[in-house]
Amino acid sequence: MKDLQAPSQEVRPRIPTGLISFDGAELLWIDAILFVPAIFGVMFLSSLLRVVVLSLAVGLVATYFILYAWARVHPESAGARLLALLHLSPPRTTRTTRA
């Protein structure tokens, strides 16, 4: 039987939201808006232009992974601040000292 609710009652999802992170949700929308039309546009390019676009994409992904790895080791560097501005930074860990 369905659980009936009055229109004035607050509807709460039954999903444990502690397990789900919504920090990068806006990034997914940006990806959907920008990358999906770009992928379909690349499909209709000539072979040479497709190779150029593919090499640029591989370069961007490689640059991101290099910056991400650098930001994990050096959290106060300019690369780490750039990734933080783009909401792509690694999670910051705080060190606790024992007395």
Jmol script that loads the backbone (N, CA, C; Angstrom):
load data "model"
ATOM      1  N   MET A   1       0.831  -1.175   0.000  1.00  0.00           N
ATOM      2  CA  MET A   1       0.000   0.000   0.000  1.00  0.00           C
ATOM      3  C   MET A   1       0.880   1.244   0.000  1.00  0.00           C
ATOM      4  N   LYS A   2       0.453   2.221  -0.705  1.00  0.00           N
ATOM      5  CA  LYS A   2       1.213   3.454  -0.830  1.00  0.00           C
ATOM      6  C   LYS A   2       1.075   4.301   0.429  1.00  0.00           C
ATOM      7  N   ASP A   3       2.171   4.958   0.778  1.00  0.00           N
ATOM      8  CA  ASP A   3       2.166   5.850   1.928  1.00  0.00           C
ATOM      9  C   ASP A   3       1.585   7.196   1.490  1.00  0.00           C
ATOM     10  N   LEU A   4       0.429   7.535   1.987  1.00  0.00           N
ATOM     11  CA  LEU A   4      -0.235   8.770   1.604  1.00  0.00           C
ATOM     12  C   LEU A   4       0.285   9.922   2.444  1.00  0.00           C
ATOM     13  N   GLN A   5       0.492  11.060   1.790  1.00  0.00           N
ATOM     14  CA  GLN A   5       0.979  12.238   2.485  1.00  0.00           C
ATOM     15  C   GLN A   5       0.137  13.436   2.101  1.00  0.00           C
ATOM     16  N   ALA A   6      -0.025  14.306   3.052  1.00  0.00           N
ATOM     17  CA  ALA A   6      -0.737  15.549   2.772  1.00  0.00           C
ATOM     18  C   ALA A   6       0.177  16.461   1.960  1.00  0.00           C
ATOM     19  N   PRO A   7      -0.388  17.340   1.114  1.00  0.00           N
ATOM     20  CA  PRO A   7       0.452  18.237   0.316  1.00  0.00           C
ATOM     21  C   PRO A   7       1.330  19.158   1.164  1.00  0.00           C
ATOM     22  N   SER A   8       0.922  19.429   2.390  1.00  0.00           N
ATOM     23  CA  SER A   8       1.716  20.329   3.231  1.00  0.00           C
ATOM     24  C   SER A   8       2.847  19.599   3.955  1.00  0.00           C
ATOM     25  N   GLN A   9       2.877  18.281   3.902  1.00  0.00           N
ATOM     26  CA  GLN A   9       3.933  17.530   4.584  1.00  0.00           C
ATOM     27  C   GLN A   9       5.242  17.627   3.812  1.00  0.00           C
ATOM     28  N   GLU A  10       6.325  17.648   4.569  1.00  0.00           N
ATOM     29  CA  GLU A  10       7.644  17.679   3.941  1.00  0.00           C
ATOM     30  C   GLU A  10       7.985  16.277   3.438  1.00  0.00           C
ATOM     31  N   VAL A  11       8.429  16.208   2.216  1.00  0.00           N
ATOM     32  CA  VAL A  11       8.805  14.930   1.637  1.00  0.00           C
ATOM     33  C   VAL A  11      10.314  14.774   1.790  1.00  0.00           C
ATOM     34  N   ARG A  12      10.718  13.710   2.442  1.00  0.00           N
ATOM     35  CA  ARG A  12      12.140  13.454   2.652  1.00  0.00           C
ATOM     36  C   ARG A  12      12.530  12.193   1.892  1.00  0.00           C
ATOM     37  N   PRO A  13      13.648  12.242   1.191  1.00  0.00           N
ATOM     38  CA  PRO A  13      14.080  11.038   0.489  1.00  0.00           C
ATOM     39  C   PRO A  13      14.539   9.978   1.474  1.00  0.00           C
ATOM     40  N   ARG A  14      14.374   8.741   1.080  1.00  0.00           N
ATOM     41  CA  ARG A  14      14.774   7.641   1.956  1.00  0.00           C
ATOM     42  C   ARG A  14      16.170   7.153   1.610  1.00  0.00           C
ATOM     43  N   ILE A  15      16.953   7.997   0.970  1.00  0.00           N
ATOM     44  CA  ILE A  15      18.328   7.663   0.600  1.00  0.00           C
ATOM     45  C   ILE A  15      19.238   8.191   1.698  1.00  0.00           C
ATOM     46  N   PRO A  16      20.144   7.391   2.178  1.00  0.00           N
ATOM     47  CA  PRO A  16      21.080   7.909   3.179  1.00  0.00           C
ATOM     48  C   PRO A  16      22.032   8.916   2.526  1.00  0.00           C
ATOM     49  N   THR A  17      21.787  10.190   2.752  1.00  0.00           N
ATOM     50  CA  THR A  17      22.566  11.229   2.082  1.00  0.00           C
ATOM     51  C   THR A  17      23.972  11.357   2.649  1.00  0.00           C
ATOM     52  N   GLY A  18      24.258  10.739   3.744  1.00  0.00           N
ATOM     53  CA  GLY A  18      25.614  10.773   4.275  1.00  0.00           C
ATOM     54  C   GLY A  18      26.595  10.005   3.394  1.00  0.00           C
ATOM     55  N   LEU A  19      26.078   9.075   2.572  1.00  0.00           N
ATOM     56  CA  LEU A  19      26.932   8.279   1.710  1.00  0.00           C
ATOM     57  C   LEU A  19      27.170   8.932   0.356  1.00  0.00           C
ATOM     58  N   ILE A  20      26.406   9.983   0.038  1.00  0.00           N
ATOM     59  CA  ILE A  20      26.466  10.605  -1.278  1.00  0.00           C
ATOM     60  C   ILE A  20      27.040  12.007  -1.140  1.00  0.00           C
ATOM     61  N   SER A  21      27.987  12.335  -1.991  1.00  0.00           N
ATOM     62  CA  SER A  21      28.564  13.670  -1.990  1.00  0.00           C
ATOM     63  C   SER A  21      28.046  14.447  -3.189  1.00  0.00           C
ATOM     64  N   PHE A  22      27.539  15.660  -2.956  1.00  0.00           N
ATOM     65  CA  PHE A  22      27.021  16.490  -4.030  1.00  0.00           C
ATOM     66  C   PHE A  22      27.975  17.634  -4.353  1.00  0.00           C
ATOM     67  N   ASP A  23      29.248  17.508  -3.964  1.00  0.00           N
ATOM     68  CA  ASP A  23      30.212  18.592  -4.171  1.00  0.00           C
ATOM     69  C   ASP A  23      30.475  18.863  -5.641  1.00  0.00           C
ATOM     70  N   GLY A  24      30.481  17.845  -6.474  1.00  0.00           N
ATOM     71  CA  GLY A  24      30.798  18.039  -7.881  1.00  0.00           C
ATOM     72  C   GLY A  24      29.602  18.019  -8.795  1.00  0.00           C
ATOM     73  N   ALA A  25      28.404  18.236  -8.257  1.00  0.00           N
ATOM     74  CA  ALA A  25      27.201  18.134  -9.072  1.00  0.00           C
ATOM     75  C   ALA A  25      27.161  19.193 -10.167  1.00  0.00           C
ATOM     76  N   GLU A  26      27.623  20.411  -9.867  1.00  0.00           N
ATOM     77  CA  GLU A  26      27.601  21.443 -10.905  1.00  0.00           C
ATOM     78  C   GLU A  26      28.584  21.124 -12.018  1.00  0.00           C
ATOM     79  N   LEU A  27      29.652  20.418 -11.709  1.00  0.00           N
ATOM     80  CA  LEU A  27      30.611  20.034 -12.736  1.00  0.00           C
ATOM     81  C   LEU A  27      29.994  19.053 -13.729  1.00  0.00           C
ATOM     82  N   LEU A  28      29.123  18.183 -13.256  1.00  0.00           N
ATOM     83  CA  LEU A  28      28.447  17.254 -14.165  1.00  0.00           C
ATOM     84  C   LEU A  28      27.566  17.995 -15.157  1.00  0.00           C
ATOM     85  N   TRP A  29      26.889  19.040 -14.704  1.00  0.00           N
ATOM     86  CA  TRP A  29      26.045  19.816 -15.611  1.00  0.00           C
ATOM     87  C   TRP A  29      26.887  20.553 -16.633  1.00  0.00           C
ATOM     88  N   ILE A  30      28.020  21.094 -16.205  1.00  0.00           N
ATOM     89  CA  ILE A  30      28.912  21.782 -17.144  1.00  0.00           C
ATOM     90  C   ILE A  30      29.423  20.791 -18.181  1.00  0.00           C
ATOM     91  N   ASP A  31      29.777  19.598 -17.730  1.00  0.00           N
ATOM     92  CA  ASP A  31      30.231  18.572 -18.672  1.00  0.00           C
ATOM     93  C   ASP A  31      29.139  18.218 -19.675  1.00  0.00           C
ATOM     94  N   ALA A  32      27.937  18.045 -19.185  1.00  0.00           N
ATOM     95  CA  ALA A  32      26.840  17.670 -20.075  1.00  0.00           C
ATOM     96  C   ALA A  32      26.543  18.767 -21.088  1.00  0.00           C
ATOM     97  N   ILE A  33      26.604  20.004 -20.652  1.00  0.00           N
ATOM     98  CA  ILE A  33      26.273  21.118 -21.547  1.00  0.00           C
ATOM     99  C   ILE A  33      27.386  21.353 -22.566  1.00  0.00           C
ATOM    100  N   LEU A  34      28.640  21.223 -22.158  1.00  0.00           N
ATOM    101  CA  LEU A  34      29.754  21.548 -23.047  1.00  0.00           C
ATOM    102  C   LEU A  34      30.290  20.354 -23.832  1.00  0.00           C
ATOM    103  N   PHE A  35      30.461  19.220 -23.172  1.00  0.00           N
ATOM    104  CA  PHE A  35      31.159  18.120 -23.824  1.00  0.00           C
ATOM    105  C   PHE A  35      30.290  17.305 -24.769  1.00  0.00           C
ATOM    106  N   VAL A  36      29.035  17.129 -24.481  1.00  0.00           N
ATOM    107  CA  VAL A  36      28.189  16.322 -25.361  1.00  0.00           C
ATOM    108  C   VAL A  36      28.077  16.949 -26.748  1.00  0.00           C
ATOM    109  N   PRO A  37      27.782  18.256 -26.881  1.00  0.00           N
ATOM    110  CA  PRO A  37      27.789  18.826 -28.239  1.00  0.00           C
ATOM    111  C   PRO A  37      29.176  18.794 -28.884  1.00  0.00           C
ATOM    112  N   ALA A  38      30.229  18.922 -28.083  1.00  0.00           N
ATOM    113  CA  ALA A  38      31.583  18.875 -28.640  1.00  0.00           C
ATOM    114  C   ALA A  38      31.890  17.490 -29.202  1.00  0.00           C
ATOM    115  N   ILE A  39      31.463  16.448 -28.497  1.00  0.00           N
ATOM    116  CA  ILE A  39      31.701  15.083 -28.983  1.00  0.00           C
ATOM    117  C   ILE A  39      30.966  14.855 -30.296  1.00  0.00           C
ATOM    118  N   PHE A  40      29.715  15.292 -30.377  1.00  0.00           N
ATOM    119  CA  PHE A  40      28.971  15.116 -31.618  1.00  0.00           C
ATOM    120  C   PHE A  40      29.567  15.973 -32.730  1.00  0.00           C
ATOM    121  N   GLY A  41      30.110  17.141 -32.394  1.00  0.00           N
ATOM    122  CA  GLY A  41      30.746  17.967 -33.409  1.00  0.00           C
ATOM    123  C   GLY A  41      32.020  17.349 -33.947  1.00  0.00           C
ATOM    124  N   VAL A  42      32.786  16.677 -33.082  1.00  0.00           N
ATOM    125  CA  VAL A  42      34.035  16.038 -33.504  1.00  0.00           C
ATOM    126  C   VAL A  42      33.750  14.870 -34.444  1.00  0.00           C
ATOM    127  N   MET A  43      32.611  14.250 -34.269  1.00  0.00           N
ATOM    128  CA  MET A  43      32.278  13.098 -35.118  1.00  0.00           C
ATOM    129  C   MET A  43      32.243  13.479 -36.595  1.00  0.00           C
ATOM    130  N   PHE A  44      31.925  14.700 -36.915  1.00  0.00           N
ATOM    131  CA  PHE A  44      31.761  15.100 -38.309  1.00  0.00           C
ATOM    132  C   PHE A  44      32.984  15.814 -38.868  1.00  0.00           C
ATOM    133  N   LEU A  45      34.091  15.852 -38.121  1.00  0.00           N
ATOM    134  CA  LEU A  45      35.321  16.463 -38.618  1.00  0.00           C
ATOM    135  C   LEU A  45      36.078  15.481 -39.509  1.00  0.00           C
ATOM    136  N   SER A  46      37.020  16.013 -40.272  1.00  0.00           N
ATOM    137  CA  SER A  46      37.867  15.137 -41.079  1.00  0.00           C
ATOM    138  C   SER A  46      38.840  14.394 -40.164  1.00  0.00           C
ATOM    139  N   SER A  47      39.508  13.415 -40.714  1.00  0.00           N
ATOM    140  CA  SER A  47      40.404  12.568 -39.913  1.00  0.00           C
ATOM    141  C   SER A  47      41.526  13.380 -39.268  1.00  0.00           C
ATOM    142  N   LEU A  48      42.115  14.280 -40.023  1.00  0.00           N
ATOM    143  CA  LEU A  48      43.226  15.067 -39.492  1.00  0.00           C
ATOM    144  C   LEU A  48      42.777  15.945 -38.325  1.00  0.00           C
ATOM    145  N   LEU A  49      41.642  16.592 -38.465  1.00  0.00           N
ATOM    146  CA  LEU A  49      41.143  17.435 -37.371  1.00  0.00           C
ATOM    147  C   LEU A  49      40.736  16.603 -36.157  1.00  0.00           C
ATOM    148  N   ARG A  50      40.223  15.396 -36.405  1.00  0.00           N
ATOM    149  CA  ARG A  50      39.885  14.514 -35.282  1.00  0.00           C
ATOM    150  C   ARG A  50      41.134  14.132 -34.492  1.00  0.00           C
ATOM    151  N   VAL A  51      42.244  13.897 -35.195  1.00  0.00           N
ATOM    152  CA  VAL A  51      43.497  13.557 -34.516  1.00  0.00           C
ATOM    153  C   VAL A  51      43.979  14.748 -33.688  1.00  0.00           C
ATOM    154  N   VAL A  52      43.857  15.958 -34.219  1.00  0.00           N
ATOM    155  CA  VAL A  52      44.269  17.158 -33.484  1.00  0.00           C
ATOM    156  C   VAL A  52      43.427  17.320 -32.224  1.00  0.00           C
ATOM    157  N   VAL A  53      42.114  17.153 -32.345  1.00  0.00           N
ATOM    158  CA  VAL A  53      41.222  17.287 -31.188  1.00  0.00           C
ATOM    159  C   VAL A  53      41.516  16.201 -30.164  1.00  0.00           C
ATOM    160  N   LEU A  54      41.759  14.982 -30.621  1.00  0.00           N
ATOM    161  CA  LEU A  54      42.068  13.882 -29.700  1.00  0.00           C
ATOM    162  C   LEU A  54      43.379  14.143 -28.964  1.00  0.00           C
ATOM    163  N   SER A  55      44.389  14.644 -29.666  1.00  0.00           N
ATOM    164  CA  SER A  55      45.658  14.914 -28.987  1.00  0.00           C
ATOM    165  C   SER A  55      45.521  16.063 -27.986  1.00  0.00           C
ATOM    166  N   LEU A  56      44.707  17.064 -28.293  1.00  0.00           N
ATOM    167  CA  LEU A  56      44.449  18.133 -27.318  1.00  0.00           C
ATOM    168  C   LEU A  56      43.729  17.588 -26.081  1.00  0.00           C
ATOM    169  N   ALA A  57      42.769  16.707 -26.288  1.00  0.00           N
ATOM    170  CA  ALA A  57      42.042  16.125 -25.153  1.00  0.00           C
ATOM    171  C   ALA A  57      42.966  15.282 -24.285  1.00  0.00           C
ATOM    172  N   VAL A  58      43.820  14.484 -24.926  1.00  0.00           N
ATOM    173  CA  VAL A  58      44.771  13.670 -24.152  1.00  0.00           C
ATOM    174  C   VAL A  58      45.734  14.573 -23.392  1.00  0.00           C
ATOM    175  N   GLY A  59      46.169  15.666 -24.011  1.00  0.00           N
ATOM    176  CA  GLY A  59      47.046  16.613 -23.324  1.00  0.00           C
ATOM    177  C   GLY A  59      46.389  17.255 -22.126  1.00  0.00           C
ATOM    178  N   LEU A  60      45.114  17.625 -22.255  1.00  0.00           N
ATOM    179  CA  LEU A  60      44.391  18.217 -21.123  1.00  0.00           C
ATOM    180  C   LEU A  60      44.229  17.224 -19.981  1.00  0.00           C
ATOM    181  N   VAL A  61      43.892  15.986 -20.304  1.00  0.00           N
ATOM    182  CA  VAL A  61      43.719  14.967 -19.260  1.00  0.00           C
ATOM    183  C   VAL A  61      45.054  14.686 -18.575  1.00  0.00           C
ATOM    184  N   ALA A  62      46.130  14.578 -19.352  1.00  0.00           N
ATOM    185  CA  ALA A  62      47.453  14.343 -18.759  1.00  0.00           C
ATOM    186  C   ALA A  62      47.864  15.516 -17.869  1.00  0.00           C
ATOM    187  N   THR A  63      47.600  16.741 -18.324  1.00  0.00           N
ATOM    188  CA  THR A  63      47.921  17.920 -17.518  1.00  0.00           C
ATOM    189  C   THR A  63      47.147  17.913 -16.206  1.00  0.00           C
ATOM    190  N   TYR A  64      45.859  17.537 -16.266  1.00  0.00           N
ATOM    191  CA  TYR A  64      45.061  17.477 -15.041  1.00  0.00           C
ATOM    192  C   TYR A  64      45.657  16.467 -14.060  1.00  0.00           C
ATOM    193  N   PHE A  65      46.010  15.270 -14.544  1.00  0.00           N
ATOM    194  CA  PHE A  65      46.537  14.260 -13.635  1.00  0.00           C
ATOM    195  C   PHE A  65      47.885  14.665 -13.054  1.00  0.00           C
ATOM    196  N   ILE A  66      48.707  15.354 -13.839  1.00  0.00           N
ATOM    197  CA  ILE A  66      49.980  15.840 -13.309  1.00  0.00           C
ATOM    198  C   ILE A  66      49.734  16.909 -12.243  1.00  0.00           C
ATOM    199  N   LEU A  67      48.828  17.856 -12.530  1.00  0.00           N
ATOM    200  CA  LEU A  67      48.505  18.884 -11.531  1.00  0.00           C
ATOM    201  C   LEU A  67      47.897  18.276 -10.269  1.00  0.00           C
ATOM    202  N   TYR A  68      47.032  17.267 -10.443  1.00  0.00           N
ATOM    203  CA  TYR A  68      46.394  16.623  -9.294  1.00  0.00           C
ATOM    204  C   TYR A  68      47.440  15.936  -8.416  1.00  0.00           C
ATOM    205  N   ALA A  69      48.361  15.219  -9.062  1.00  0.00           N
ATOM    206  CA  ALA A  69      49.402  14.535  -8.294  1.00  0.00           C
ATOM    207  C   ALA A  69      50.297  15.555  -7.588  1.00  0.00           C
ATOM    208  N   TRP A  70      50.620  16.660  -8.262  1.00  0.00           N
ATOM    209  CA  TRP A  70      51.438  17.704  -7.648  1.00  0.00           C
ATOM    210  C   TRP A  70      50.703  18.348  -6.471  1.00  0.00           C
ATOM    211  N   ALA A  71      49.403  18.575  -6.629  1.00  0.00           N
ATOM    212  CA  ALA A  71      48.615  19.209  -5.570  1.00  0.00           C
ATOM    213  C   ALA A  71      48.498  18.318  -4.338  1.00  0.00           C
ATOM    214  N   ARG A  72      48.549  17.017  -4.525  1.00  0.00           N
ATOM    215  CA  ARG A  72      48.501  16.118  -3.364  1.00  0.00           C
ATOM    216  C   ARG A  72      49.798  16.204  -2.563  1.00  0.00           C
ATOM    217  N   VAL A  73      50.911  16.377  -3.261  1.00  0.00           N
ATOM    218  CA  VAL A  73      52.206  16.429  -2.581  1.00  0.00           C
ATOM    219  C   VAL A  73      52.476  17.826  -2.033  1.00  0.00           C
ATOM    220  N   HIS A  74      52.098  18.853  -2.810  1.00  0.00           N
ATOM    221  CA  HIS A  74      52.349  20.247  -2.445  1.00  0.00           C
ATOM    222  C   HIS A  74      51.019  21.005  -2.365  1.00  0.00           C
ATOM    223  N   PRO A  75      50.281  20.898  -1.263  1.00  0.00           N
ATOM    224  CA  PRO A  75      48.941  21.492  -1.189  1.00  0.00           C
ATOM    225  C   PRO A  75      48.914  23.012  -1.189  1.00  0.00           C
ATOM    226  N   GLU A  76      50.036  23.690  -0.982  1.00  0.00           N
ATOM    227  CA  GLU A  76      50.053  25.153  -0.958  1.00  0.00           C
ATOM    228  C   GLU A  76      50.570  25.755  -2.261  1.00  0.00           C
ATOM    229  N   SER A  77      50.763  24.958  -3.294  1.00  0.00           N
ATOM    230  CA  SER A  77      51.334  25.455  -4.542  1.00  0.00           C
ATOM    231  C   SER A  77      50.263  26.149  -5.390  1.00  0.00           C
ATOM    232  N   ALA A  78      50.715  26.821  -6.447  1.00  0.00           N
ATOM    233  CA  ALA A  78      49.789  27.517  -7.350  1.00  0.00           C
ATOM    234  C   ALA A  78      48.897  26.519  -8.084  1.00  0.00           C
ATOM    235  N   GLY A  79      49.437  25.364  -8.426  1.00  0.00           N
ATOM    236  CA  GLY A  79      48.628  24.337  -9.088  1.00  0.00           C
ATOM    237  C   GLY A  79      47.505  23.844  -8.191  1.00  0.00           C
ATOM    238  N   ALA A  80      47.793  23.709  -6.911  1.00  0.00           N
ATOM    239  CA  ALA A  80      46.760  23.272  -5.966  1.00  0.00           C
ATOM    240  C   ALA A  80      45.677  24.333  -5.824  1.00  0.00           C
ATOM    241  N   ARG A  81      46.084  25.613  -5.807  1.00  0.00           N
ATOM    242  CA  ARG A  81      45.088  26.687  -5.722  1.00  0.00           C
ATOM    243  C   ARG A  81      44.242  26.755  -6.990  1.00  0.00           C
ATOM    244  N   LEU A  82      44.861  26.505  -8.155  1.00  0.00           N
ATOM    245  CA  LEU A  82      44.115  26.494  -9.414  1.00  0.00           C
ATOM    246  C   LEU A  82      43.074  25.386  -9.415  1.00  0.00           C
ATOM    247  N   LEU A  83      43.461  24.200  -8.988  1.00  0.00           N
ATOM    248  CA  LEU A  83      42.500  23.096  -8.928  1.00  0.00           C
ATOM    249  C   LEU A  83      41.404  23.369  -7.905  1.00  0.00           C
ATOM    250  N   ALA A  84      41.742  24.037  -6.812  1.00  0.00           N
ATOM    251  CA  ALA A  84      40.731  24.379  -5.811  1.00  0.00           C
ATOM    252  C   ALA A  84      39.727  25.380  -6.381  1.00  0.00           C
ATOM    253  N   LEU A  85      40.203  26.340  -7.178  1.00  0.00           N
ATOM    254  CA  LEU A  85      39.292  27.296  -7.809  1.00  0.00           C
ATOM    255  C   LEU A  85      38.360  26.615  -8.798  1.00  0.00           C
ATOM    256  N   LEU A  86      38.843  25.574  -9.455  1.00  0.00           N
ATOM    257  CA  LEU A  86      38.028  24.836 -10.416  1.00  0.00           C
ATOM    258  C   LEU A  86      37.203  23.733  -9.759  1.00  0.00           C
ATOM    259  N   HIS A  87      37.289  23.605  -8.443  1.00  0.00           N
ATOM    260  CA  HIS A  87      36.587  22.567  -7.674  1.00  0.00           C
ATOM    261  C   HIS A  87      37.018  21.170  -8.114  1.00  0.00           C
ATOM    262  N   LEU A  88      38.289  21.024  -8.450  1.00  0.00           N
ATOM    263  CA  LEU A  88      38.826  19.732  -8.881  1.00  0.00           C
ATOM    264  C   LEU A  88      39.991  19.285  -8.005  1.00  0.00           C
ATOM    265  N   SER A  89      40.150  19.920  -6.869  1.00  0.00           N
ATOM    266  CA  SER A  89      41.325  19.646  -6.041  1.00  0.00           C
ATOM    267  C   SER A  89      41.149  18.356  -5.244  1.00  0.00           C
ATOM    268  N   PRO A  90      42.276  17.748  -4.863  1.00  0.00           N
ATOM    269  CA  PRO A  90      42.194  16.572  -3.997  1.00  0.00           C
ATOM    270  C   PRO A  90      41.689  16.978  -2.619  1.00  0.00           C
ATOM    271  N   PRO A  91      41.112  16.060  -1.899  1.00  0.00           N
ATOM    272  CA  PRO A  91      40.632  16.403  -0.558  1.00  0.00           C
ATOM    273  C   PRO A  91      41.789  16.786   0.343  1.00  0.00           C
ATOM    274  N   ARG A  92      41.574  17.841   1.095  1.00  0.00           N
ATOM    275  CA  ARG A  92      42.622  18.304   2.018  1.00  0.00           C
ATOM    276  C   ARG A  92      42.571  17.485   3.286  1.00  0.00           C
ATOM    277  N   THR A  93      43.733  17.031   3.699  1.00  0.00           N
ATOM    278  CA  THR A  93      43.820  16.288   4.954  1.00  0.00           C
ATOM    279  C   THR A  93      44.494  17.164   5.980  1.00  0.00           C
ATOM    280  N   THR A  94      43.989  17.111   7.172  1.00  0.00           N
ATOM    281  CA  THR A  94      44.583  17.878   8.255  1.00  0.00           C
ATOM    282  C   THR A  94      45.416  16.945   9.107  1.00  0.00           C
ATOM    283  N   ARG A  95      46.576  17.402   9.458  1.00  0.00           N
ATOM    284  CA  ARG A  95      47.452  16.576  10.279  1.00  0.00           C
ATOM    285  C   ARG A  95      47.212  16.904  11.739  1.00  0.00           C
ATOM    286  N   THR A  96      47.091  15.890  12.520  1.00  0.00           N
ATOM    287  CA  THR A  96      46.921  16.074  13.955  1.00  0.00           C
ATOM    288  C   THR A  96      48.239  15.722  14.637  1.00  0.00           C
ATOM    289  N   THR A  97      48.605  16.524  15.569  1.00  0.00           N
ATOM    290  CA  THR A  97      49.833  16.267  16.321  1.00  0.00           C
ATOM    291  C   THR A  97      49.456  15.723  17.687  1.00  0.00           C
ATOM    292  N   ARG A  98      50.230  14.792  18.101  1.00  0.00           N
ATOM    293  CA  ARG A  98      49.984  14.197  19.420  1.00  0.00           C
ATOM    294  C   ARG A  98      50.877  14.869  20.441  1.00  0.00           C
ATOM    295  N   ALA A  99      50.291  15.186  21.579  1.00  0.00           N
ATOM    296  CA  ALA A  99      51.077  15.861  22.629  1.00  0.00           C
ATOM    297  C   ALA A  99      51.677  14.866  23.570  1.00  0.00           C
TER     298      ALA A  99
END
end "model"
wireframe off; spacefill off
backbone 0.3
color backbone group
